[in-house]
Amino acid sequence: MISYKPFYETLFKKGITEYNLIFKQGFSANTLYRIKKGEAISTKTLDALCYALDCEVCDIIRFEKE
């Protein structure tokens, strides 16, 4: 299962809010809703998040065996 726990840890470390991602970086509220609910996001979105947060993929998602 893909976990977005690292995403929230990265936001906290960098002092970035979801509000900032939506209103200043241009991400949709639906994208952040999908992340919060653990639903799938596209690799294009993952790429855009890495660029906006200046981080690696492992700073956003992690695979966890159930």
Secondary structure, DSSP 4 states (H G I P E B T S, - for coil): -EE-HHHHHHHHHHT--HHHHHHTS---HHHHHHHHTT----HHHHHHHHHHHT--GGGT-EE---
